[in-house]
Structure formats: C-alpha cells, structure tokens
Amino acid sequence: MPTIGAIAERLGFEAVGDAALPVTGAAHPAEARPDQIALALDKKHLAFLEGSRARCAMIPPDAPWRDYGLAAAILAPRARYALSGVTTLFARPFDLDAGIHPSAVIAPTAEIGADVWIGPFATIGAGARIEAGARIASHCAIGSDVELGAGALLHPGVRLLAGVRIGRNVIIQSNAVIGGDGFSFVTPEKGAVESAKESGGVQVGAENRVFARIHSLGAVTIGDDVEIGANTAIDRGTVVDTRVGHGAKIDNLVQIGHNVQIGENCLLCGQVGLAGSVALGDRVVLGGKVGVADHVKIGHDSVIMANAAVASNIKPRSVMGGAPAVPREEFTRVYMATRRLPRMLDEVQNLKKRLSDEGRGE
C-alpha cells in the first residue's frame, strides 16, 4: 500500500504533513474515505473537503491544507497533469489471465512472442506476428499477416484485418475495426457528383445508375503509443496504407477513411469523420463531430473547434470553427451576429410599420 510520501515522490510533487500515511485509492473529495486521497485539484473542489472524511488530499500549492483538517497533502501545481499521474497509480488492472486461453484459435504459421496473453475465443490468422508482452482480450480477431507491436493492448472484440501493422504500446478499445475496406466507388460514365462539381454546384447533369467497387489493396499502419477508442473504424488504403502517426489519441466513434494520413501526437475527439485522402499535420486537434472533406490538408498544430465542417485546406497553427470552417475570430463574429438577428428583425418590422403609418399620415 503506497504512502503519501511515496506517491508524491513518484509523481514529482511535494508532500506535506504525515508522509507515512497509507493510501488505498483516490476519490472525489465529497466521497473520499479516510484511507483514500481526495482529489481537490482546484478551488471548486476544495470546498468539498470541508466536513469530509478525507485525511489526505491532492491540492493546489497555495491551498491552506491544515484548514481542512487534513493529516497530509500533496501539492500539485498542474491539476490535469497531476490527475493523469495519480489515476495511473490506482488504475484497475486489465482483466485478463496470463498465458493463452485454450479456446483461442491460433494459426500454425502465426508467430507469438514471449509473455503474450491471449483471451478466450480470440483468433490469430496465418502469418500474424504478435510481439512480446502484447495483451489480446476475449473475442478479438486478428487477420492474416497482421503485425502487433510489443506491449500492445487489445480490449474485447477488437478486429485487426489482414495486413494491418500496429506499433508498440498501442491501446485499442472494444469493437474498434482497423483495416476494413475503403468506401470507394466509381461510375462507368460521368456521375452525379462529377457533373455537380463541373457546374459549380448549380445542378446535377448526370445520374448514378451503377457503381463499380475500387478495391483496397493497401492496409493500415499505426505508430507507437497510439490509443484508439471503442467503435472507431479506420479503413485500409487503396494502394498505399492509411497511416496514423506515433502518439496519436483517437476517441470513440471516429471514422477515418481510406488513404488518410495522420501526423504524430494528433488528438481526434468523438464522432470525428475524415473522408478519404485527408492529411493532418503533427499535433492537430479536432473537436467532437468535426467533419473533414476528402483530400483536405490541415496544417500542423491547428485546432478545429467542435462541430466544424472543414471543406478546404487549412494552414498551420490555425484555430477554426463553423460550417464551413473559418478562422475563430470570424466564426465568433458571425455567431454573435446570428444571435442578434431576431432582435434586428423586430427592429426592422417596427421601423417598416412606423414608416407606413407616417406615409398614411397617422
């Protein structure tokens, strides 16, 4: 059982009070038991310490810890970063028994590294290579010639289809599908979309009578230290791989189309949709429900606000919002003007009525 002093030392923070106080876990200040550390990381949460059962807490450096009747405290200068560290210490262990479950189906030509865990009813295809220390939970399906890097963690129900390459220490949440076919079809003659583009979006001059599939000959390559959320889908490339760079973090319910190229340390929030051949530079942040049209390029270190629709290229270090996406200052100005429209409409109606009354000599 760790002590306050040991936790502070591991996280690189200062401990005050009784550093030998043992801690069994972490909790909200209003619910913390005497053996748990209360996470009161900002002024809003400090108020919950008053009258609580907590004997120790993680608090801002300038908080008067003695005033709350605490026996000990850890002074955390950056709240969210401190939360990352303490939750890592007390995270629940992954629910999977060591070794290979007898119900797992593994092709004879698959290569399984040292200390790999494979759960019930998982399947490993021909020629797959699972590197040392990987964890594969129940009902995962790993296709032929897949490469799964050392220390990777697959939660129940993950699907890695043929030829997918996954880097080291990647975490993939339940029911994600990596390597499905791209959504790519073509008409024998000029189709509706092509004719609409040629007319400048004025009219559709052709009909889609039949679609021919463009098959996906590429695969998907995922870099090291990537995390992929539940029910996310990443399509394979047409003739080149769809790629996700090292350190990227992808939320639940994200759709990444064929041929997409995602740079390093990008952050994609829930329900983001990237159409085919989109390219994101390094460290791009896409808020929830952002949609990006096909072949669009977003420059490095850009931030796209939630619900934005990106239809054209964006230069590096931009902050964009709206549909279609525009610079944040313009988006805010348009939004504020839209909020004023009902009042302006009332004023116009009143003005028209007054002018009409004056014209009638009333």
C-alpha positions as CSV (number, residue, x, y, z in Angstrom):
1,M,0.0,0.0,0.0
2,P,1.6,3.3,-1.1
3,T,2.1,6.2,1.3
4,I,1.6,9.9,0.7
5,G,5.3,10.4,0.6
6,A,5.8,7.6,-1.9
7,I,3.1,8.9,-4.2
8,A,4.5,12.4,-4.1
9,E,8.0,11.2,-4.9
10,R,6.8,9.1,-7.8
11,L,4.8,12.0,-9.3
12,G,7.5,14.6,-8.6
13,F,5.4,16.7,-6.3
14,E,5.8,18.0,-2.7
15,A,4.2,16.2,0.2
16,V,3.3,18.0,3.5
17,G,2.2,16.6,6.8
18,D,2.3,12.9,7.6
19,A,4.2,11.5,4.7
20,A,3.9,8.0,6.1
21,L,0.1,8.0,5.8
22,P,-1.0,4.9,3.8
23,V,-3.4,5.3,0.8
24,T,-5.6,2.7,-0.8
25,G,-7.0,4.7,-3.7
26,A,-8.2,8.1,-5.0
27,A,-11.7,9.6,-4.8
28,H,-13.7,12.8,-5.2
29,P,-13.4,15.0,-2.1
30,A,-17.1,14.6,-1.3
31,E,-16.8,10.8,-1.3
32,A,-13.3,10.1,-0.1
33,R,-12.9,7.6,2.8
34,P,-10.2,8.2,5.4
35,D,-7.9,5.7,3.6
36,Q,-8.3,7.4,0.2
37,I,-6.6,10.5,-1.2
38,A,-9.1,13.2,-2.1
39,L,-8.6,14.8,-5.5
40,A,-9.3,18.5,-4.7
41,L,-7.2,19.9,-7.6
42,D,-8.9,23.3,-8.0
43,K,-10.7,25.9,-5.9
44,K,-14.1,24.4,-6.9
45,H,-13.3,21.1,-5.4
46,L,-11.6,22.4,-2.3
47,A,-15.0,23.3,-0.8
48,F,-15.9,19.6,-0.7
49,L,-13.1,19.0,1.8
50,E,-15.0,20.9,4.5
51,G,-16.7,18.3,6.6
52,S,-15.4,15.4,4.5
53,R,-14.0,12.2,5.9
54,A,-10.7,12.6,3.9
55,R,-7.5,12.6,5.9
56,C,-5.3,13.4,2.9
57,A,-5.8,15.2,-0.4
58,M,-4.1,16.4,-3.6
59,I,-4.5,20.1,-3.7
60,P,-3.1,23.3,-5.4
61,P,0.2,24.5,-3.9
62,D,-1.4,27.7,-2.4
63,A,-4.3,25.9,-0.7
64,P,-4.3,26.0,3.2
65,W,-4.3,22.3,3.7
66,R,-4.4,22.5,7.5
67,D,-7.6,24.5,7.4
68,Y,-9.4,21.4,6.1
69,G,-8.3,19.2,9.0
70,L,-6.1,17.0,6.8
71,A,-3.3,15.0,8.2
72,A,-1.3,15.2,4.9
73,A,-1.4,16.6,1.4
74,I,0.3,16.5,-1.9
75,L,0.8,19.9,-3.6
76,A,0.1,19.6,-7.3
77,P,0.9,22.7,-9.4
78,R,-0.8,21.5,-12.7
79,A,-4.2,19.9,-11.9
80,R,-4.9,17.9,-15.1
81,Y,-1.4,16.6,-15.3
82,A,-1.5,15.6,-11.6
83,L,-4.7,13.7,-12.3
84,S,-3.1,11.7,-15.1
85,G,-0.3,10.6,-12.7
86,V,-2.5,9.6,-9.7
87,T,-5.1,7.8,-11.8
88,T,-2.3,5.8,-13.4
89,L,-1.1,4.7,-10.0
90,F,-4.6,3.5,-9.0
91,A,-5.9,2.2,-12.3
92,R,-7.8,-1.1,-12.3
93,P,-5.6,-4.0,-13.6
94,F,-6.5,-5.3,-17.0
95,D,-9.0,-8.2,-16.6
96,L,-7.2,-11.0,-18.4
97,D,-5.5,-14.1,-17.2
98,A,-1.8,-14.6,-18.1
99,G,-1.0,-17.0,-20.9
100,I,-3.0,-18.3,-23.8
101,H,-6.6,-19.4,-23.2
102,P,-7.3,-23.0,-24.5
103,S,-10.3,-21.7,-26.5
104,A,-8.2,-19.3,-28.6
105,V,-7.7,-20.3,-32.2
106,I,-4.1,-19.6,-33.5
107,A,-3.0,-20.4,-37.0
108,P,0.1,-22.7,-37.1
109,T,2.1,-20.1,-39.0
110,A,1.4,-17.3,-36.6
111,E,4.4,-16.1,-34.5
112,I,3.7,-15.5,-30.8
113,G,6.3,-13.6,-28.8
114,A,7.3,-14.1,-25.2
115,D,4.8,-13.2,-22.4
116,V,1.9,-12.7,-24.7
117,W,-1.6,-13.1,-23.2
118,I,-4.5,-14.2,-25.4
119,G,-8.0,-14.4,-24.1
120,P,-11.0,-16.7,-24.7
121,F,-12.2,-17.1,-28.2
122,A,-9.6,-14.9,-29.8
123,T,-8.4,-15.8,-33.2
124,I,-5.0,-15.2,-34.7
125,G,-4.7,-15.6,-38.5
126,A,-2.0,-17.1,-40.7
127,G,1.4,-15.3,-40.8
128,A,0.4,-12.9,-38.0
129,R,3.2,-11.7,-35.7
130,I,2.4,-10.9,-32.1
131,E,5.4,-9.3,-30.4
132,A,6.4,-9.7,-26.7
133,G,4.1,-8.6,-23.9
134,A,1.0,-8.0,-26.1
135,R,-2.4,-8.4,-24.4
136,I,-5.3,-9.7,-26.5
137,A,-8.6,-9.9,-24.8
138,S,-11.6,-12.2,-25.5
139,H,-13.2,-12.3,-28.9
140,C,-10.5,-10.3,-30.7
141,A,-10.0,-11.2,-34.3
142,I,-6.5,-10.7,-35.8
143,G,-6.3,-11.4,-39.5
144,S,-3.6,-12.9,-41.7
145,D,-0.2,-11.2,-41.8
146,V,-1.1,-8.7,-39.1
147,E,1.8,-7.2,-37.0
148,L,1.0,-6.3,-33.4
149,G,3.8,-4.5,-31.6
150,A,5.3,-5.2,-28.2
151,G,3.2,-4.2,-25.2
152,A,0.1,-3.6,-27.2
153,L,-3.3,-3.9,-25.5
154,L,-6.5,-5.0,-27.3
155,H,-9.7,-4.8,-25.4
156,P,-12.5,-7.3,-26.1
157,G,-13.9,-7.5,-29.6
158,V,-11.2,-5.6,-31.5
159,R,-10.8,-6.5,-35.2
160,L,-7.5,-6.2,-36.9
161,L,-8.0,-7.2,-40.6
162,A,-5.4,-8.6,-43.0
163,G,-2.0,-6.9,-43.3
164,V,-2.6,-4.3,-40.6
165,R,0.5,-3.1,-38.7
166,I,0.2,-1.9,-35.1
167,G,3.1,-0.3,-33.3
168,R,4.4,-0.7,-29.8
169,N,2.3,0.1,-26.6
170,V,-0.8,0.8,-28.6
171,I,-4.1,0.6,-26.8
172,I,-7.3,-0.2,-28.8
173,Q,-10.7,-0.2,-27.0
174,S,-13.5,-2.6,-27.6
175,N,-15.1,-3.2,-31.0
176,A,-12.8,-1.0,-33.0
177,V,-12.3,-2.2,-36.6
178,I,-8.9,-1.5,-38.2
179,G,-8.4,-2.3,-41.8
180,G,-11.9,-2.5,-43.3
181,D,-12.3,-1.7,-47.0
182,G,-12.4,1.9,-48.0
183,F,-15.6,3.5,-49.2
184,S,-14.5,4.0,-52.8
185,F,-16.8,3.5,-55.8
186,V,-16.8,4.9,-59.4
187,T,-19.4,5.1,-62.2
188,P,-18.6,3.9,-65.7
189,E,-19.7,7.2,-67.1
190,K,-19.5,10.7,-65.6
191,G,-21.7,10.6,-62.4
192,A,-23.8,12.9,-60.4
193,V,-21.0,14.3,-58.2
194,E,-18.7,15.0,-61.1
195,S,-21.4,16.8,-63.0
196,A,-22.3,18.8,-60.0
197,K,-18.7,19.9,-59.5
198,E,-18.4,20.9,-63.1
199,S,-21.5,23.1,-62.9
200,G,-20.1,24.9,-59.9
201,G,-22.6,23.2,-57.7
202,V,-25.6,24.6,-59.6
203,Q,-27.2,21.4,-60.9
204,V,-26.7,17.7,-61.3
205,G,-26.4,16.8,-65.0
206,A,-25.9,13.0,-64.8
207,E,-27.3,10.0,-63.0
208,N,-25.6,7.3,-60.9
209,R,-27.0,4.2,-62.4
210,V,-24.4,1.7,-61.3
211,F,-21.3,1.7,-59.1
212,A,-18.1,-0.2,-59.5
213,R,-16.0,-1.0,-56.4
214,I,-12.5,0.3,-56.2
215,H,-10.8,-2.4,-54.1
216,S,-8.5,-1.6,-51.2
217,L,-5.0,-3.1,-51.9
218,G,-3.3,-1.1,-49.1
219,A,-3.5,-1.7,-45.4
220,V,-3.4,0.4,-42.2
221,T,-0.2,1.3,-40.3
222,I,-0.5,2.6,-36.7
223,G,2.5,4.1,-35.0
224,D,3.8,3.6,-31.4
225,D,1.9,4.8,-28.3
226,V,-1.3,5.4,-30.2
227,E,-4.7,5.0,-28.4
228,I,-7.9,4.2,-30.4
229,G,-11.4,4.4,-28.9
230,A,-14.3,2.0,-28.9
231,N,-16.3,1.5,-32.1
232,T,-13.8,3.5,-34.1
233,A,-13.2,2.4,-37.7
234,I,-10.0,3.0,-39.7
235,D,-10.2,2.0,-43.4
236,R,-7.4,0.5,-45.3
237,G,-5.8,2.4,-48.2
238,T,-6.4,1.9,-51.9
239,V,-2.9,1.3,-53.0
240,V,-1.0,3.0,-50.1
241,D,-1.5,2.4,-46.4
242,T,-3.8,4.6,-44.3
243,R,-1.4,5.9,-41.6
244,V,-1.7,7.1,-38.0
245,G,1.5,8.7,-36.5
246,H,3.2,8.0,-33.2
247,G,1.4,9.2,-30.1
248,A,-2.0,10.0,-31.7
249,K,-5.1,9.7,-29.5
250,I,-8.3,8.8,-31.2
251,D,-11.7,8.9,-29.3
252,N,-14.7,6.6,-29.6
253,L,-16.9,6.5,-32.8
254,V,-14.3,8.1,-35.1
255,Q,-14.3,7.3,-38.8
256,I,-11.0,7.5,-40.7
257,G,-11.4,6.9,-44.4
258,H,-9.1,5.3,-46.9
259,N,-5.7,6.8,-47.6
260,V,-5.9,9.2,-44.7
261,Q,-2.5,10.3,-43.3
262,I,-2.5,11.4,-39.6
263,G,0.6,13.0,-38.1
264,E,2.2,12.5,-34.8
265,N,0.5,13.3,-31.4
266,C,-2.8,14.3,-33.0
267,L,-6.0,14.4,-30.9
268,L,-9.3,13.3,-32.5
269,C,-12.4,13.6,-30.3
270,G,-15.6,11.6,-30.5
271,Q,-17.5,11.3,-33.8
272,V,-14.9,13.0,-35.9
273,G,-15.1,11.9,-39.6
274,L,-12.2,12.1,-42.0
275,A,-13.1,11.4,-45.6
276,G,-10.7,9.7,-48.0
277,S,-7.1,11.0,-48.5
278,V,-7.3,13.7,-45.8
279,A,-3.9,14.7,-44.4
280,L,-3.3,16.0,-40.9
281,G,0.0,17.5,-39.8
282,D,1.5,16.8,-36.4
283,R,-0.3,17.8,-33.2
284,V,-3.6,18.7,-34.9
285,V,-6.6,18.7,-32.5
286,L,-10.1,18.0,-33.9
287,G,-13.0,18.7,-31.6
288,G,-16.1,16.4,-31.3
289,K,-18.1,15.9,-34.5
290,V,-15.6,17.7,-36.8
291,G,-16.1,16.6,-40.4
292,V,-13.3,16.9,-43.0
293,A,-13.9,16.6,-46.7
294,D,-11.8,14.4,-48.9
295,H,-8.3,15.4,-50.0
296,V,-8.2,18.3,-47.5
297,K,-4.9,19.1,-45.7
298,I,-4.8,20.6,-42.2
299,G,-1.5,22.1,-41.2
300,H,0.4,21.2,-38.1
301,D,-0.6,22.5,-34.6
302,S,-4.1,23.5,-35.8
303,V,-7.1,23.3,-33.6
304,I,-10.6,22.7,-35.2
305,M,-13.5,23.5,-32.9
306,A,-16.3,21.1,-32.3
307,N,-19.0,20.6,-34.9
308,A,-16.9,22.3,-37.6
309,A,-17.0,21.3,-41.2
310,V,-13.7,21.6,-43.0
311,A,-14.0,21.8,-46.8
312,S,-10.7,23.4,-47.8
313,N,-7.0,23.3,-46.8
314,I,-6.0,24.9,-43.5
315,K,-2.6,26.5,-42.9
316,P,-0.5,25.5,-39.8
317,R,-1.4,26.8,-36.3
318,S,-4.9,27.8,-37.3
319,V,-7.9,27.9,-34.9
320,M,-11.0,27.3,-37.0
321,G,-14.8,26.9,-36.3
322,G,-18.1,26.8,-38.0
323,A,-19.6,25.1,-41.1
324,P,-17.9,25.7,-43.4
325,A,-14.9,26.3,-41.1
326,V,-13.5,29.8,-40.9
327,P,-10.9,31.4,-38.5
328,R,-12.2,31.6,-34.9
329,E,-12.5,35.4,-34.9
330,E,-14.7,35.3,-37.9
331,F,-16.7,32.4,-36.6
332,T,-17.3,34.2,-33.3
333,R,-18.4,37.4,-35.1
334,V,-20.8,35.6,-37.4
335,Y,-22.2,33.6,-34.4
336,M,-22.8,36.8,-32.4
337,A,-24.4,38.5,-35.4
338,T,-26.7,35.4,-35.8
339,R,-27.7,35.7,-32.2
340,R,-28.7,39.4,-32.8
341,L,-30.9,38.6,-35.9
342,P,-34.2,38.1,-34.0
343,R,-33.9,41.5,-32.3
344,M,-32.8,43.1,-35.6
345,L,-35.8,41.6,-37.4
346,D,-38.1,43.0,-34.7
347,E,-36.5,46.4,-35.2
348,V,-36.9,46.3,-38.9
349,Q,-40.5,45.3,-38.6
350,N,-41.2,48.1,-36.2
351,L,-39.4,50.6,-38.5
352,K,-41.4,49.5,-41.5
353,K,-44.7,49.8,-39.5
354,R,-43.7,53.3,-38.4
355,L,-42.8,54.5,-41.9
356,S,-46.0,53.0,-43.2
357,D,-48.0,54.8,-40.5
358,E,-46.2,58.1,-41.3
359,G,-46.9,57.7,-45.0
360,R,-50.6,57.4,-44.3
361,G,-50.4,60.5,-42.1
362,E,-51.3,58.7,-39.0
